[in-house]
Each structure stands twice: as structure tokens, then as C-alpha cells.
């Protein structure tokens, strides 16, 4: 069984893992936004808006915001290169990339205990934490696009919201008889729910734990990796 078939052979309606990853992306994005001076670590293209606004207003851009896009691109390239080398090796690409995501978010969590990054959002500690999170989200997005024939979007919900809205319209118009609309709805609602839930969890974590809120996405990422590793092991020994 190949890496793609390990996930891709499941029904497209089965979006449990992407839904959980959307939850993780929402938590990561909100905690970084609140604690690291308005840095988007999941909705990466949002940083382009911030940079453009700073350029127009004559404000010095936040270094992490400037670096987010190139760091994201380089990480996706690295993840893709590694995944291509592991093509055809059952589950290894999946474990490696989700493991890398967990490791990067764990590194961000550990760093959050070495100082108070939120007190100096443009300082070195905040930069390191933020870029670890950016690399983690780049790895997640690379994994999704490499593993799924029709990659779901776990970090930018605009497209998912449009697809879900159209699906609901078509379901109402067809009185629930449109199979295509039903499939689209089943594919998108867990992603929307996951990301929105993640945003709420991230905001709550930032309020309760302050700079140590990075522990929350790190814990979830480790749990996802362990769950996938166990599932892969059981599949290979079935």
C-alpha cells in the first residue's frame, strides 16, 4: 500500500484527520496572532496583507511577518523532497511529516518557557517561536497536498466556506437529492468546524496560559502523530 493509498483510498467524505488538522491550525494561528505581535502562522498569505499595509503606511514591517512566506515556501520544498524519496514506502511519509509537525510545535512550546515572548514580539525569542510554528504549518500543508488527491484546506477557510455555502444552497434546491452537494458538504463542514473551534481554543489558551499557550497545539500535534503511528502499525501488521 502506497502513502497516497493509505489516506487517499478512504472516502473523500472521511475527513476526520483533516478536520483535526484544521483544529490544530486554528489553535496555532490564534495563539501566534495574540502572543507574537500579529503573526499569521497558518493563514500564511495573510502576512502579505500586513506587509503591504506596513509599506503603504511607512511602518517598519515585523521581521517574522516578512520571513513567514519565504520560510513557509522553503519548508514545503524540503518536505516535498523528502516525501518524494519515501514514495511507495508504506506510511513513512505520513509519519515523517506529521512527526516533523509535532516536533516543530513541541520546539515552539519548549522555547515559550525560556522567556516572555509576548513582551517583545519583535525579539529573537518571538521570532524563533513564530518561525517554528510557520514551519510546522508548512509541513502540515505539504502533507495534505501530497497525501490527498483533492487536498483539503485546513488553514484558509474562505474557499471552504464558499463550497459549504454552495452545497447547502444546492441541497435545499434539490431537497437533499444532490449527491455532489452532499459530498461537498460532508467534505467541508468538519474543516470549518475544526478551524473555528481551534480559533476559540487558541484564544482561550492564550488567556489562560499566556506565553505558554504554545503547549496546547504541541500536545495536539503529538497526539495526532502517535495516533497515526499506531494506526499505521496496526495496518501493516493486520
N, C-alpha and C positions, 0 to 999 in steps of 0.2 A: 504494500500500500504506500503510495507516494505522499509527500507532505500536503499537496493540494487535495488529494483524495481524502486524507484524514479529516479535513474540515469540509471541503467542497462537495463531497458526496452527500452530506447531510442536506435536508430540505432547506431551501432558502428561507422558509418560514421559521426555521430553528435559528434564532438569533440570540440565544442565551449568552454566549461568550461575548459577541459584540455589544450586547446590552450592558454587561458587566464592565467591559472596557470603556463604554460611554460614561458609565457612572464614575469610573476611575479618572477619565479625562476631565469631567466636570469638577470633581474634587480638586484635582491638580491645578486646573485653570483658576479657580476662585481663590484658593489659598495663595497662589503666586501673585494674583492681582492685588489682593488685600495686603499681603505682607511684604511684597518685593517691589513696591513702587509702581504698580500698574503694568506688570509684565504679563503678557499672554504666553503661557507655556504650551497650551493645547490648541487654541484657536490662533495658530501661529501667524496667519496673514493679518490678523487684527493689529499686529505690531507695525505693519506698513502704514496703516492709518495714523498711528501715533507718531511715527517718524515724519510723515508728510505734514501733519499738523504742527509739529515742532519746527520743521523747516520754514513753513509759511509764517509762523508767529515769531521766528527768530529765537526760539528756545533751544538750549543745548540738549540734544537727544540723550535719553537714558541709554548707557552703553549696552546693558543687557538687551534692551529692546532692539538696538541696532544689530547686535550679534545674533539674535534669535533666529532670523531667517537663514543666514549662511550656515550656522551651526546645525540647524534642522536639515538642510539640504545635504551637508557632508555626512551627517549621521545616517540619513536614508540611503545614500550611496554605499556607505560601509555595510549597512545591514543587508542591502540587496546583494552586494558582492559575496558576503558570507553565505547568504541563503542560496545563491546560485551554486556555490561549491557543494552545498549539502543537498542539492536536488536529488530526489529519489531515495533519500535515507529516512526511513520511517520516523516521523515525529521529531527528528532532531532540530530541524529549522524552527518548528513551533516552540520547542522547549528552549532553544538558544535565545530566540528573540524575546519571548516573554520573560525568560530568566534575566536577560540584559535589562529589560524594562524594570523588573523588580530590583535589580542591583543598583541601577541608577537612582531610583526613587529612595532606596534604602540609604544610599550615599548622601542624598539631599537631606534625609531625616537626621542622619548622624551629624552632618555639618550644622544643622539647626540648633544643636546642643552646645556648639563651640562658641557661640556669641549671640548677639541680638541683631539679626539681620534687618529687621524692620526699622530699627533705629537709624540705619544708614543704608537705604535701598540702593544707593549707587556705589556702595563699598564692595570690597573684594569678596566678602563672605556672601552677601546677597547675590553677587554675580555668579559665584560658584554654585550656589543652591539653585538659582534660576536656570542656569545652563544644564545642570544635571537633569532637571525636570524637562527641559526642552528636548534633550537627547532621549529621554525616556518616552516622550510622546512621539518623537520621530520614529523610534523603534516600533512603537505600537502601530503607527500608521503604515510603516513599511510592511510589517507582519500581515496586517489586514489585506493590503493590496496584493501581497504575494500569495496569500493562502486562499482568498475568496475570489471566485470567478467574477462576481459583481461586488466589488469592495464596498462595504458599508462605511458611512462616515460617522465616526464616533466623537469628533472634536468640533465640527462645524455643523450646526443644526438647521441652518437656513434651507438647504436643499431637502433635508428630511422632513421639515415642516411643510414645505410645498408639496412633496409627494404624498404625505399623510393627508393633507387637506384635499387634494385632488381625489385621493382614494375614498375619503368619506363622501365627497360630493357624488362620485360615481356609484358608490354603494347605495346611497339614498335614491339616486335617479333610477338605478336598476332594481331597487327594492331588495338589495342584498344578493342579487343573482350574478354580479360581475366577479368572476373568479380572479381576473387580473387585479381588480381593485382590492379584493380581499387579500391577495398575496402581498400587494404593496403595503397595505395597512399593517399586516402581520410583520412585515419586514422592518417597518419604520417606527411603530409605536414603542417597542422596547428601547430603541435608541434614544428617542425623545424623552421617555420617562427616565431612563438611566442618566442622561446628561443633566436634566433638570433636577433630578434627585441628587446627583453629585454636586451640583452648584449649591443646593441647600445644605448638604452635609459639609461641604467645604467652608461655607460661611459660618456654620455653627462651630466647626472645629477651630476656625481662626479666632472666634470669640472665646471659646472655652480654653484652648490650649496656646493661643498666641503663636509665637515663633515655632513652637514645637508641633504645630498642626501638620507639618510635613510627615509626621509619623503615620497619619491616617491613610493617605494614598499609598505610602510604602507598605503598610500592613496589608492592605487590599491587594496590592500587586504581588506580594509574596504568596498570599493565599491563592491567587489565580494561578501562579506558576506551580505551586505544589499540587493543586487540583488537576492541572493539565498533565503534570509529570506522572501522577498516579494513574490517571485515565489512560495515558499512552502506554504505561507499563502493563496495565490490565489488558489493553487491546492487543499488545504484542505477545502476551502470554496466554491469550484465550484459546 
